[in-house]
């Protein structure tokens, strides 16, 4: 089952259960996905593109939580946090730090000798290999650790 169908099913379930937070988040997500499909001139997005949109929405929420916390608006920060939880349900499971470190070492060993010390080239290779199964910040930390030691 594609990710869009999972989102549609969750949307219908939230509508039937009258769950306001889930319903509003999923409505917004469906709108963002539709806009992305229009932008890319596609009838339906692939799962990787859907994951990218979801990650973008989660990043917006994280930034909002930070701003609301600094502005002493904990009620709004809590709402944004709840919305992030709903969105994170649709992301693929993330790698644990240990598995990520091992995978990064494996990828670095497979690179040509000239590229092994170049952080940008290593990051590009690792992110292409992992394709959404690890957060970019966590990958960056793991790559720095592998290159340093």
C-alpha positions in Angstrom: 0.0 0.0 0.0 1.4 3.4 -1.0 2.0 6.1 1.6 -0.7 8.3 0.1 -3.3 5.6 0.5 -2.1 5.2 4.2 -2.6 8.9 4.7 -6.1 8.8 3.0 -7.1 5.9 5.3 -5.9 7.7 8.4 -7.8 10.8 7.2 -11.0 8.9 7.0 -10.4 7.2 10.3 -9.8 10.6 12.0 -12.9 12.0 10.4 -15.0 9.1 11.7 -13.5 9.4 15.1 -13.9 13.2 15.1 -10.3 13.6 16.1 -9.7 17.3 15.5 -5.9 17.4 15.7 -5.3 14.4 13.4 -8.0 15.6 11.0 -6.5 19.1 10.7 -3.0 17.8 10.3 -3.9 15.2 7.7 -6.0 17.8 5.8 -3.0 20.1 5.8 -0.7 17.3 4.7 -3.1 16.2 1.9 -3.1 19.8 0.7 0.7 20.0 0.8 1.0 16.8 -1.1 -1.5 18.0 -3.8 0.5 21.3 -4.1 3.8 19.3 -4.5 2.2 17.1 -7.2 1.0 20.3 -9.1 4.5 21.8 -8.7 6.2 18.7 -10.1 3.5 18.3 -12.7 2.6 14.7 -11.6 -0.6 13.0 -11.2 0.6 11.1 -8.1 3.7 11.5 -6.0 6.1 8.6 -5.3 6.7 7.5 -1.7 10.1 9.2 -1.6 8.5 12.5 -2.6 5.8 12.1 0.0 8.4 11.4 2.7 10.2 14.6 1.7 7.0 16.6 2.1 6.3 15.1 5.5 9.8 15.8 6.6 9.4 19.4 5.5 6.2 19.7 7.5 7.8 18.2 10.5 10.7 20.7 10.2 8.2 23.6 10.1 6.6 22.2 13.3 10.0 21.9 15.1 10.8 25.5 14.2 7.4 26.6 15.5 7.9 24.7 18.7 11.2 26.5 19.3 9.7 29.9 18.6 6.6 29.3 20.8 8.8 28.0 23.6 11.0 31.1 23.4 7.9 33.3 23.4 6.5 31.6 26.5 3.5 30.1 24.6 3.6 26.6 25.8 0.0 25.9 24.8 0.9 26.5 21.1 4.2 24.6 21.4 2.2 21.6 22.8 -0.2 21.7 19.8 2.7 21.8 17.3 4.3 18.9 19.2 1.1 16.9 18.9 1.0 17.7 15.2 4.5 16.4 14.8 3.6 13.1 16.4 0.8 12.7 13.9 3.1 13.4 11.0 5.9 11.1 12.3 3.5 8.1 12.0 3.9 8.2 8.3 7.7 8.3 8.2 9.7 5.1 7.7 11.3 3.8 10.9 14.5 5.6 11.6 17.8 3.8 12.1 19.3 3.6 15.6 22.6 5.5 16.2 24.6 2.2 16.4 23.2 0.8 13.1 23.6 4.2 11.5 27.3 4.4 12.5 27.9 0.9 11.2 26.2 1.8 7.9 28.2 5.0 7.5 31.5 3.2 8.1 30.5 0.6 5.5 29.6 3.3 2.9 32.8 5.2 3.6 34.9 2.1 3.1 33.2 1.6 -0.3 34.1 5.1 -1.5 37.1 5.8 -3.7 40.2 6.8 -1.7 40.1 10.4 -2.9 36.5 11.0 -1.7 36.9 9.5 1.8 38.1 12.7 3.5 35.7 15.1 1.7 32.7 15.6 4.1 30.4 16.8 1.4 31.0 13.9 -0.9 30.7 11.4 1.9 27.4 13.0 3.1 26.0 12.9 -0.5 26.9 9.2 -0.8 25.5 8.3 2.6 22.2 10.2 2.2 21.7 8.7 -1.3 22.2 5.2 0.2 20.0 5.7 3.2 17.1 7.5 1.4 15.0 8.7 4.3 15.8 6.0 6.8 17.9 8.4 8.9 17.6 12.0 9.9 20.1 14.3 8.1 21.4 15.8 11.4 22.0 12.3 12.8 23.8 11.3 9.6 26.0 14.4 9.8 27.0 13.5 13.3 27.8 9.9 12.3 29.8 11.0 9.3 31.8 13.5 11.3 32.6 10.8 13.9 33.7 8.3 11.2 35.9 10.9 9.4 37.4 12.0 12.7 38.3 8.6 14.0 
